[in-house]
Amino acid sequence: MKATPFGGLFVLEEFLNQVGFERLFGHVFGKYRRMRNHRPDRIVTMAMATIASGGERLYDVCRFEDDPVIPDLFEMKTIPKDTTFRDEFAAIGVMDDRRRELIFRLHEDFFRKQKTRIITLDIDGSALPVDGHQEGALKGYCPQEPGSRCFQTLTAICDETETALSEQTYPGNTKWDTADLQAFLKPILDRFSPLMDRIVLRLDAGMWSGKLILFLETYKNVIYLIDKPKHAPLQEKIKTLVYKSYHGSERQYSVFCEEGSTRYHYVERTKLPAGTQTDLFESDGYFYRVVVCNEKRQPHIVFRRYNQRGRVEKHFEELKNQYALGKMVSRNFSVTKALCWLSYLTFTIMGMLRFVAFRKQMAKYRLRRLRFILFTTMASLAKHSGQVVLNIALSRITPWKFNGIMDRIWAY
């Protein structure tokens, strides 16, 4: 009899089989190297299992070397060395289009099976501070550790499914301009705009640009909500508007649309407490926010929808603390890009698994909680009547709940 403390990874492996990960990986990446002892898709799968079980460094895969069950569970003769993983990700890291294509195809199949016709994408970036002198780790905008070397990552996270629809990693001194944002958004919108009834984009004030607005308006089913910087002319304009509160709220709202334009400027103002130090252009005792949208709605509804964008910050925190984003890095920048992609890919697979298989309270569990109650579960592998049987100790989750999870995975 063989035993493992990571028997719950069987759930992850079965879900990857159901989404056809091996088939999709083969179609997208093709035969980019000679076949060695381990298939490329198995190496990527094993790396995702390392993150799911708590690994934060590439060499953490070595924890599976003495495990007698994991190789059988993931259809591998032996567990590859961390240098094998590094070589594999060095090859994957230079194929930006193929990495993006794999995540696109996973989402296409997922949206089709779930009959999803409306999605909300939060576009945001984050700095990944690191120690050392890795290639691409340069000093740039890094609010967590000012002055530190870092990488920059830009991502589009689907709010409904909590998955990363696209991602890109840049050197630390990168400052995204309109051309960079258009290059990032164009493949997403070209791919998914024909498949959806509506795509809602939420962006912060740092991404505001007239050229970007014109670009987004070329897609008829794309709705954008963008926080607009409050420059002096706009400040004078919003102070002359007539405001109204809704449902007894202390916040007041107004809206205006420039003549001949379909861009609606939604304004929210909040009374500042007495004695508060005001900004140069907010000397009337109010704090103002302006969101530009190409759809006519009630102002308080627009701000309620835009404020939900705050969830993307929690997703970044989760990615960094639970999916090893920015912790799995390498001296080679191509390897670092592939490892960041791996973190987003694992986050996406877990989001899909949560959406498909988990119900009620479990649907709210994040990876750290799932790791405790599910993935790090004792299991034994034995042969019975000529068949290999995996016996999982369900001490932290009831058998009927586990059976329900597996039934929904197999029905996907």
Contacts in CASP RR format, 6 or more apart in sequence:
PFRMAT RR
TARGET T0000
AUTHOR 0000-0000-0000
METHOD contacts of the structure
MODEL  1
MKATPFGGLFVLEEFLNQVGFERLFGHVFGKYRRMRNHRPDRIVTMAMAT
IASGGERLYDVCRFEDDPVIPDLFEMKTIPKDTTFRDEFAAIGVMDDRRR
ELIFRLHEDFFRKQKTRIITLDIDGSALPVDGHQEGALKGYCPQEPGSRC
FQTLTAICDETETALSEQTYPGNTKWDTADLQAFLKPILDRFSPLMDRIV
LRLDAGMWSGKLILFLETYKNVIYLIDKPKHAPLQEKIKTLVYKSYHGSE
RQYSVFCEEGSTRYHYVERTKLPAGTQTDLFESDGYFYRVVVCNEKRQPH
IVFRRYNQRGRVEKHFEELKNQYALGKMVSRNFSVTKALCWLSYLTFTIM
GMLRFVAFRKQMAKYRLRRLRFILFTTMASLAKHSGQVVLNIALSRITPW
KFNGIMDRIWAY
1 380 0 8 1.000
1 381 0 8 1.000
1 382 0 8 1.000
2 68 0 8 1.000
2 69 0 8 1.000
2 72 0 8 1.000
2 380 0 8 1.000
2 381 0 8 1.000
2 382 0 8 1.000
3 68 0 8 1.000
3 69 0 8 1.000
3 378 0 8 1.000
3 379 0 8 1.000
3 380 0 8 1.000
3 381 0 8 1.000
4 67 0 8 1.000
4 68 0 8 1.000
4 69 0 8 1.000
4 70 0 8 1.000
4 73 0 8 1.000
4 378 0 8 1.000
4 379 0 8 1.000
4 380 0 8 1.000
4 381 0 8 1.000
5 376 0 8 1.000
5 377 0 8 1.000
5 378 0 8 1.000
6 49 0 8 1.000
6 53 0 8 1.000
6 64 0 8 1.000
6 67 0 8 1.000
6 69 0 8 1.000
6 70 0 8 1.000
6 375 0 8 1.000
6 376 0 8 1.000
6 377 0 8 1.000
6 379 0 8 1.000
7 69 0 8 1.000
7 73 0 8 1.000
7 375 0 8 1.000
7 376 0 8 1.000
7 377 0 8 1.000
7 378 0 8 1.000
7 379 0 8 1.000
7 390 0 8 1.000
7 392 0 8 1.000
8 374 0 8 1.000
8 375 0 8 1.000
8 376 0 8 1.000
8 377 0 8 1.000
8 379 0 8 1.000
8 392 0 8 1.000
9 49 0 8 1.000
9 52 0 8 1.000
9 53 0 8 1.000
9 70 0 8 1.000
9 73 0 8 1.000
9 74 0 8 1.000
9 375 0 8 1.000
10 73 0 8 1.000
10 379 0 8 1.000
10 390 0 8 1.000
10 392 0 8 1.000
11 353 0 8 1.000
11 357 0 8 1.000
11 374 0 8 1.000
11 375 0 8 1.000
11 405 0 8 1.000
11 406 0 8 1.000
11 409 0 8 1.000
12 48 0 8 1.000
12 49 0 8 1.000
12 52 0 8 1.000
12 349 0 8 1.000
12 353 0 8 1.000
12 375 0 8 1.000
13 45 0 8 1.000
13 49 0 8 1.000
13 73 0 8 1.000
13 74 0 8 1.000
14 406 0 8 1.000
14 409 0 8 1.000
14 410 0 8 1.000
15 349 0 8 1.000
15 352 0 8 1.000
15 353 0 8 1.000
15 356 0 8 1.000
15 357 0 8 1.000
15 409 0 8 1.000
15 412 0 8 1.000
16 22 0 8 1.000
16 45 0 8 1.000
16 48 0 8 1.000
16 349 0 8 1.000
18 409 0 8 1.000
18 410 0 8 1.000
18 412 0 8 1.000
19 106 0 8 1.000
19 109 0 8 1.000
19 110 0 8 1.000
19 349 0 8 1.000
19 352 0 8 1.000
19 412 0 8 1.000
21 41 0 8 1.000
21 45 0 8 1.000
21 106 0 8 1.000
22 39 0 8 1.000
22 41 0 8 1.000
24 102 0 8 1.000
24 105 0 8 1.000
24 106 0 8 1.000
24 109 0 8 1.000
25 40 0 8 1.000
25 41 0 8 1.000
25 44 0 8 1.000
25 102 0 8 1.000
26 40 0 8 1.000
26 41 0 8 1.000
27 105 0 8 1.000
28 98 0 8 1.000
28 101 0 8 1.000
28 102 0 8 1.000
28 105 0 8 1.000
29 40 0 8 1.000
29 92 0 8 1.000
29 95 0 8 1.000
29 98 0 8 1.000
29 102 0 8 1.000
32 40 0 8 1.000
32 91 0 8 1.000
32 95 0 8 1.000
33 40 0 8 1.000
33 91 0 8 1.000
37 77 0 8 1.000
37 78 0 8 1.000
37 80 0 8 1.000
38 76 0 8 1.000
38 80 0 8 1.000
38 84 0 8 1.000
40 88 0 8 1.000
40 92 0 8 1.000
42 74 0 8 1.000
42 75 0 8 1.000
42 76 0 8 1.000
43 80 0 8 1.000
43 84 0 8 1.000
43 85 0 8 1.000
43 88 0 8 1.000
44 88 0 8 1.000
44 92 0 8 1.000
44 342 0 8 1.000
44 345 0 8 1.000
45 74 0 8 1.000
46 61 0 8 1.000
46 64 0 8 1.000
46 74 0 8 1.000
46 76 0 8 1.000
46 79 0 8 1.000
46 80 0 8 1.000
46 85 0 8 1.000
47 58 0 8 1.000
47 61 0 8 1.000
47 85 0 8 1.000
47 89 0 8 1.000
47 342 0 8 1.000
48 342 0 8 1.000
48 345 0 8 1.000
48 346 0 8 1.000
48 349 0 8 1.000
49 64 0 8 1.000
49 70 0 8 1.000
49 74 0 8 1.000
50 60 0 8 1.000
50 61 0 8 1.000
50 63 0 8 1.000
50 64 0 8 1.000
51 323 0 8 1.000
51 324 0 8 1.000
51 342 0 8 1.000
51 343 0 8 1.000
51 346 0 8 1.000
52 346 0 8 1.000
52 350 0 8 1.000
52 367 0 8 1.000
52 371 0 8 1.000
52 375 0 8 1.000
53 63 0 8 1.000
53 371 0 8 1.000
53 375 0 8 1.000
53 376 0 8 1.000
54 60 0 8 1.000
54 371 0 8 1.000
55 63 0 8 1.000
55 324 0 8 1.000
56 324 0 8 1.000
56 327 0 8 1.000
56 328 0 8 1.000
57 324 0 8 1.000
57 327 0 8 1.000
57 328 0 8 1.000
58 82 0 8 1.000
58 85 0 8 1.000
58 86 0 8 1.000
58 328 0 8 1.000
58 330 0 8 1.000
58 339 0 8 1.000
59 82 0 8 1.000
61 79 0 8 1.000
61 80 0 8 1.000
61 82 0 8 1.000
61 85 0 8 1.000
62 79 0 8 1.000
62 81 0 8 1.000
62 82 0 8 1.000
64 70 0 8 1.000
64 71 0 8 1.000
64 79 0 8 1.000
65 79 0 8 1.000
67 79 0 8 1.000
68 381 0 8 1.000
69 379 0 8 1.000
69 380 0 8 1.000
69 381 0 8 1.000
69 390 0 8 1.000
70 76 0 8 1.000
70 79 0 8 1.000
71 77 0 8 1.000
71 78 0 8 1.000
71 79 0 8 1.000
72 381 0 8 1.000
72 388 0 8 1.000
73 381 0 8 1.000
73 390 0 8 1.000
86 330 0 8 1.000
86 332 0 8 1.000
86 335 0 8 1.000
89 330 0 8 1.000
89 334 0 8 1.000
89 335 0 8 1.000
89 338 0 8 1.000
89 339 0 8 1.000
89 342 0 8 1.000
90 332 0 8 1.000
90 334 0 8 1.000
90 335 0 8 1.000
90 338 0 8 1.000
92 98 0 8 1.000
92 99 0 8 1.000
92 338 0 8 1.000
92 341 0 8 1.000
93 99 0 8 1.000
93 334 0 8 1.000
93 335 0 8 1.000
93 337 0 8 1.000
93 338 0 8 1.000
93 341 0 8 1.000
94 334 0 8 1.000
96 168 0 8 1.000
96 337 0 8 1.000
99 338 0 8 1.000
99 341 0 8 1.000
100 166 0 8 1.000
100 167 0 8 1.000
100 187 0 8 1.000
102 345 0 8 1.000
103 164 0 8 1.000
103 165 0 8 1.000
103 166 0 8 1.000
103 167 0 8 1.000
103 344 0 8 1.000
103 345 0 8 1.000
103 348 0 8 1.000
104 165 0 8 1.000
104 166 0 8 1.000
104 187 0 8 1.000
104 191 0 8 1.000
106 348 0 8 1.000
106 349 0 8 1.000
106 352 0 8 1.000
107 158 0 8 1.000
107 163 0 8 1.000
107 165 0 8 1.000
107 192 0 8 1.000
107 348 0 8 1.000
108 191 0 8 1.000
108 195 0 8 1.000
110 116 0 8 1.000
110 161 0 8 1.000
110 163 0 8 1.000
110 352 0 8 1.000
111 119 0 8 1.000
111 192 0 8 1.000
111 195 0 8 1.000
111 196 0 8 1.000
113 412 0 8 1.000
114 161 0 8 1.000
114 355 0 8 1.000
116 160 0 8 1.000
116 161 0 8 1.000
116 196 0 8 1.000
117 196 0 8 1.000
117 197 0 8 1.000
117 198 0 8 1.000
118 160 0 8 1.000
118 196 0 8 1.000
118 197 0 8 1.000
118 198 0 8 1.000
118 199 0 8 1.000
118 200 0 8 1.000
119 158 0 8 1.000
119 159 0 8 1.000
119 160 0 8 1.000
119 161 0 8 1.000
119 165 0 8 1.000
119 192 0 8 1.000
119 196 0 8 1.000
119 198 0 8 1.000
119 199 0 8 1.000
119 200 0 8 1.000
120 158 0 8 1.000
120 159 0 8 1.000
120 160 0 8 1.000
120 199 0 8 1.000
120 200 0 8 1.000
120 201 0 8 1.000
120 202 0 8 1.000
120 308 0 8 1.000
121 156 0 8 1.000
121 157 0 8 1.000
121 158 0 8 1.000
121 159 0 8 1.000
121 165 0 8 1.000
121 188 0 8 1.000
121 199 0 8 1.000
121 200 0 8 1.000
121 201 0 8 1.000
121 202 0 8 1.000
122 156 0 8 1.000
122 157 0 8 1.000
122 159 0 8 1.000
122 202 0 8 1.000
122 309 0 8 1.000
122 310 0 8 1.000
122 311 0 8 1.000
122 312 0 8 1.000
123 154 0 8 1.000
123 155 0 8 1.000
123 156 0 8 1.000
123 181 0 8 1.000
123 184 0 8 1.000
123 185 0 8 1.000
123 201 0 8 1.000
123 202 0 8 1.000
123 203 0 8 1.000
123 207 0 8 1.000
124 154 0 8 1.000
124 155 0 8 1.000
124 157 0 8 1.000
124 203 0 8 1.000
124 204 0 8 1.000
124 309 0 8 1.000
124 312 0 8 1.000
124 313 0 8 1.000
124 316 0 8 1.000
125 152 0 8 1.000
125 153 0 8 1.000
125 154 0 8 1.000
125 155 0 8 1.000
125 316 0 8 1.000
126 152 0 8 1.000
126 153 0 8 1.000
126 155 0 8 1.000
126 316 0 8 1.000
126 320 0 8 1.000
127 140 0 8 1.000
127 141 0 8 1.000
127 142 0 8 1.000
127 143 0 8 1.000
127 144 0 8 1.000
127 150 0 8 1.000
127 151 0 8 1.000
127 152 0 8 1.000
127 153 0 8 1.000
127 172 0 8 1.000
128 150 0 8 1.000
128 151 0 8 1.000
128 152 0 8 1.000
128 153 0 8 1.000
128 169 0 8 1.000
128 320 0 8 1.000
128 325 0 8 1.000
128 326 0 8 1.000
128 329 0 8 1.000
128 340 0 8 1.000
129 142 0 8 1.000
129 144 0 8 1.000
129 145 0 8 1.000
129 148 0 8 1.000
129 149 0 8 1.000
129 150 0 8 1.000
130 137 0 8 1.000
130 148 0 8 1.000
130 149 0 8 1.000
130 150 0 8 1.000
130 151 0 8 1.000
130 326 0 8 1.000
130 329 0 8 1.000
131 149 0 8 1.000
132 149 0 8 1.000
133 149 0 8 1.000
134 149 0 8 1.000
134 329 0 8 1.000
134 330 0 8 1.000
134 331 0 8 1.000
134 333 0 8 1.000
134 336 0 8 1.000
135 331 0 8 1.000
135 332 0 8 1.000
135 333 0 8 1.000
135 336 0 8 1.000
136 151 0 8 1.000
136 171 0 8 1.000
136 172 0 8 1.000
136 333 0 8 1.000
136 336 0 8 1.000
137 149 0 8 1.000
137 150 0 8 1.000
137 151 0 8 1.000
137 171 0 8 1.000
137 172 0 8 1.000
137 329 0 8 1.000
138 149 0 8 1.000
138 150 0 8 1.000
138 171 0 8 1.000
138 172 0 8 1.000
138 173 0 8 1.000
139 147 0 8 1.000
139 148 0 8 1.000
139 149 0 8 1.000
139 150 0 8 1.000
139 172 0 8 1.000
139 173 0 8 1.000
140 147 0 8 1.000
140 150 0 8 1.000
140 152 0 8 1.000
140 172 0 8 1.000
140 173 0 8 1.000
141 152 0 8 1.000
141 175 0 8 1.000
142 148 0 8 1.000
142 150 0 8 1.000
142 172 0 8 1.000
149 172 0 8 1.000
150 172 0 8 1.000
151 169 0 8 1.000
151 170 0 8 1.000
151 171 0 8 1.000
151 172 0 8 1.000
151 326 0 8 1.000
151 329 0 8 1.000
151 336 0 8 1.000
151 340 0 8 1.000
152 169 0 8 1.000
152 170 0 8 1.000
152 171 0 8 1.000
152 172 0 8 1.000
152 174 0 8 1.000
152 176 0 8 1.000
153 167 0 8 1.000
153 168 0 8 1.000
153 169 0 8 1.000
153 170 0 8 1.000
153 325 0 8 1.000
153 340 0 8 1.000
154 167 0 8 1.000
154 168 0 8 1.000
154 170 0 8 1.000
154 176 0 8 1.000
154 180 0 8 1.000
154 184 0 8 1.000
155 164 0 8 1.000
155 166 0 8 1.000
155 167 0 8 1.000
155 168 0 8 1.000
155 344 0 8 1.000
156 164 0 8 1.000
156 165 0 8 1.000
156 166 0 8 1.000
156 167 0 8 1.000
156 184 0 8 1.000
156 185 0 8 1.000
156 188 0 8 1.000
157 163 0 8 1.000
157 164 0 8 1.000
157 165 0 8 1.000
157 312 0 8 1.000
157 315 0 8 1.000
158 164 0 8 1.000
158 165 0 8 1.000
159 308 0 8 1.000
159 311 0 8 1.000
159 312 0 8 1.000
161 351 0 8 1.000
161 352 0 8 1.000
161 355 0 8 1.000
162 315 0 8 1.000
162 351 0 8 1.000
162 354 0 8 1.000
162 355 0 8 1.000
163 347 0 8 1.000
163 348 0 8 1.000
163 351 0 8 1.000
163 352 0 8 1.000
164 344 0 8 1.000
164 345 0 8 1.000
164 347 0 8 1.000
164 348 0 8 1.000
165 188 0 8 1.000
165 192 0 8 1.000
166 184 0 8 1.000
166 187 0 8 1.000
166 188 0 8 1.000
167 340 0 8 1.000
167 341 0 8 1.000
167 344 0 8 1.000
168 184 0 8 1.000
169 336 0 8 1.000
169 337 0 8 1.000
169 340 0 8 1.000
169 341 0 8 1.000
170 176 0 8 1.000
171 333 0 8 1.000
174 180 0 8 1.000
176 207 0 8 1.000
177 209 0 8 1.000
178 209 0 8 1.000
178 210 0 8 1.000
178 211 0 8 1.000
178 212 0 8 1.000
178 215 0 8 1.000
181 207 0 8 1.000
181 209 0 8 1.000
181 212 0 8 1.000
182 211 0 8 1.000
182 212 0 8 1.000
182 215 0 8 1.000
185 201 0 8 1.000
185 215 0 8 1.000
185 216 0 8 1.000
186 215 0 8 1.000
189 199 0 8 1.000
189 216 0 8 1.000
189 219 0 8 1.000
189 222 0 8 1.000
192 199 0 8 1.000
193 199 0 8 1.000
193 219 0 8 1.000
193 221 0 8 1.000
193 222 0 8 1.000
196 221 0 8 1.000
197 221 0 8 1.000
198 221 0 8 1.000
198 222 0 8 1.000
198 223 0 8 1.000
199 219 0 8 1.000
199 221 0 8 1.000
199 222 0 8 1.000
199 223 0 8 1.000
200 222 0 8 1.000
200 223 0 8 1.000
200 224 0 8 1.000
200 225 0 8 1.000
200 305 0 8 1.000
201 216 0 8 1.000
201 222 0 8 1.000
201 223 0 8 1.000
201 224 0 8 1.000
201 225 0 8 1.000
201 226 0 8 1.000
202 224 0 8 1.000
202 225 0 8 1.000
202 226 0 8 1.000
202 305 0 8 1.000
202 306 0 8 1.000
202 308 0 8 1.000
202 309 0 8 1.000
203 224 0 8 1.000
203 225 0 8 1.000
203 226 0 8 1.000
203 227 0 8 1.000
204 226 0 8 1.000
204 227 0 8 1.000
204 309 0 8 1.000
205 226 0 8 1.000
205 227 0 8 1.000
205 228 0 8 1.000
205 229 0 8 1.000
206 227 0 8 1.000
206 229 0 8 1.000
207 226 0 8 1.000
208 226 0 8 1.000
208 227 0 8 1.000
208 228 0 8 1.000
208 229 0 8 1.000
208 292 0 8 1.000
213 224 0 8 1.000
213 226 0 8 1.000
213 263 0 8 1.000
213 292 0 8 1.000
216 222 0 8 1.000
216 224 0 8 1.000
216 294 0 8 1.000
217 262 0 8 1.000
217 294 0 8 1.000
223 293 0 8 1.000
223 294 0 8 1.000
223 295 0 8 1.000
224 292 0 8 1.000
224 293 0 8 1.000
224 294 0 8 1.000
225 291 0 8 1.000
225 292 0 8 1.000
225 293 0 8 1.000
225 302 0 8 1.000
225 305 0 8 1.000
225 306 0 8 1.000
225 309 0 8 1.000
226 291 0 8 1.000
226 292 0 8 1.000
226 293 0 8 1.000
227 289 0 8 1.000
227 290 0 8 1.000
227 291 0 8 1.000
227 306 0 8 1.000
228 234 0 8 1.000
228 265 0 8 1.000
228 290 0 8 1.000
228 291 0 8 1.000
228 292 0 8 1.000
230 238 0 8 1.000
230 281 0 8 1.000
230 288 0 8 1.000
230 290 0 8 1.000
232 281 0 8 1.000
234 290 0 8 1.000
235 281 0 8 1.000
235 282 0 8 1.000
235 288 0 8 1.000
237 256 0 8 1.000
238 254 0 8 1.000
238 265 0 8 1.000
238 267 0 8 1.000
238 269 0 8 1.000
238 288 0 8 1.000
238 290 0 8 1.000
239 284 0 8 1.000
241 254 0 8 1.000
241 256 0 8 1.000
241 267 0 8 1.000
242 254 0 8 1.000
243 252 0 8 1.000
243 253 0 8 1.000
243 254 0 8 1.000
243 267 0 8 1.000
243 269 0 8 1.000
244 252 0 8 1.000
244 253 0 8 1.000
244 254 0 8 1.000
245 251 0 8 1.000
245 252 0 8 1.000
245 253 0 8 1.000
246 253 0 8 1.000
246 298 0 8 1.000
246 299 0 8 1.000
246 300 0 8 1.000
247 300 0 8 1.000
249 300 0 8 1.000
250 270 0 8 1.000
250 271 0 8 1.000
251 268 0 8 1.000
251 269 0 8 1.000
251 270 0 8 1.000
251 300 0 8 1.000
251 303 0 8 1.000
252 268 0 8 1.000
252 269 0 8 1.000
252 270 0 8 1.000
253 266 0 8 1.000
253 267 0 8 1.000
253 268 0 8 1.000
253 269 0 8 1.000
253 299 0 8 1.000
253 300 0 8 1.000
253 303 0 8 1.000
254 266 0 8 1.000
254 267 0 8 1.000
254 269 0 8 1.000
254 299 0 8 1.000
255 264 0 8 1.000
255 265 0 8 1.000
255 266 0 8 1.000
255 267 0 8 1.000
255 299 0 8 1.000
256 264 0 8 1.000
256 265 0 8 1.000
256 267 0 8 1.000
257 263 0 8 1.000
257 264 0 8 1.000
257 265 0 8 1.000
258 265 0 8 1.000
262 294 0 8 1.000
263 292 0 8 1.000
263 293 0 8 1.000
263 294 0 8 1.000
264 292 0 8 1.000
264 293 0 8 1.000
264 294 0 8 1.000
264 295 0 8 1.000
264 296 0 8 1.000
265 290 0 8 1.000
265 291 0 8 1.000
265 292 0 8 1.000
266 290 0 8 1.000
266 291 0 8 1.000
266 292 0 8 1.000
266 293 0 8 1.000
266 299 0 8 1.000
266 302 0 8 1.000
266 303 0 8 1.000
267 288 0 8 1.000
267 289 0 8 1.000
267 290 0 8 1.000
267 299 0 8 1.000
268 288 0 8 1.000
268 289 0 8 1.000
268 290 0 8 1.000
268 291 0 8 1.000
268 299 0 8 1.000
268 300 0 8 1.000
268 303 0 8 1.000
269 286 0 8 1.000
269 287 0 8 1.000
269 288 0 8 1.000
269 289 0 8 1.000
270 286 0 8 1.000
270 287 0 8 1.000
271 285 0 8 1.000
271 286 0 8 1.000
272 278 0 8 1.000
272 282 0 8 1.000
272 285 0 8 1.000
272 286 0 8 1.000
272 287 0 8 1.000
276 285 0 8 1.000
278 285 0 8 1.000
282 288 0 8 1.000
289 303 0 8 1.000
291 302 0 8 1.000
291 303 0 8 1.000
291 306 0 8 1.000
293 302 0 8 1.000
315 347 0 8 1.000
316 325 0 8 1.000
318 347 0 8 1.000
318 366 0 8 1.000
318 367 0 8 1.000
319 325 0 8 1.000
319 343 0 8 1.000
319 344 0 8 1.000
319 347 0 8 1.000
320 326 0 8 1.000
320 327 0 8 1.000
321 368 0 8 1.000
322 366 0 8 1.000
322 367 0 8 1.000
322 368 0 8 1.000
323 343 0 8 1.000
323 344 0 8 1.000
323 346 0 8 1.000
323 347 0 8 1.000
323 367 0 8 1.000
324 339 0 8 1.000
324 343 0 8 1.000
325 340 0 8 1.000
325 343 0 8 1.000
325 344 0 8 1.000
326 339 0 8 1.000
326 340 0 8 1.000
326 343 0 8 1.000
328 339 0 8 1.000
328 340 0 8 1.000
328 342 0 8 1.000
328 343 0 8 1.000
329 336 0 8 1.000
329 339 0 8 1.000
330 336 0 8 1.000
330 339 0 8 1.000
350 367 0 8 1.000
350 370 0 8 1.000
353 409 0 8 1.000
354 362 0 8 1.000
354 363 0 8 1.000
354 365 0 8 1.000
355 363 0 8 1.000
356 408 0 8 1.000
356 409 0 8 1.000
356 412 0 8 1.000
357 404 0 8 1.000
357 405 0 8 1.000
357 406 0 8 1.000
357 408 0 8 1.000
357 409 0 8 1.000
357 412 0 8 1.000
358 365 0 8 1.000
358 405 0 8 1.000
362 370 0 8 1.000
362 401 0 8 1.000
362 405 0 8 1.000
365 373 0 8 1.000
372 396 0 8 1.000
373 396 0 8 1.000
373 397 0 8 1.000
374 396 0 8 1.000
374 397 0 8 1.000
377 392 0 8 1.000
377 393 0 8 1.000
377 394 0 8 1.000
377 395 0 8 1.000
377 396 0 8 1.000
377 397 0 8 1.000
378 392 0 8 1.000
378 393 0 8 1.000
378 395 0 8 1.000
379 390 0 8 1.000
379 391 0 8 1.000
379 392 0 8 1.000
379 393 0 8 1.000
380 390 0 8 1.000
380 391 0 8 1.000
381 388 0 8 1.000
381 389 0 8 1.000
381 390 0 8 1.000
381 391 0 8 1.000
382 388 0 8 1.000
382 389 0 8 1.000
382 391 0 8 1.000
383 389 0 8 1.000
392 402 0 8 1.000
394 402 0 8 1.000
END
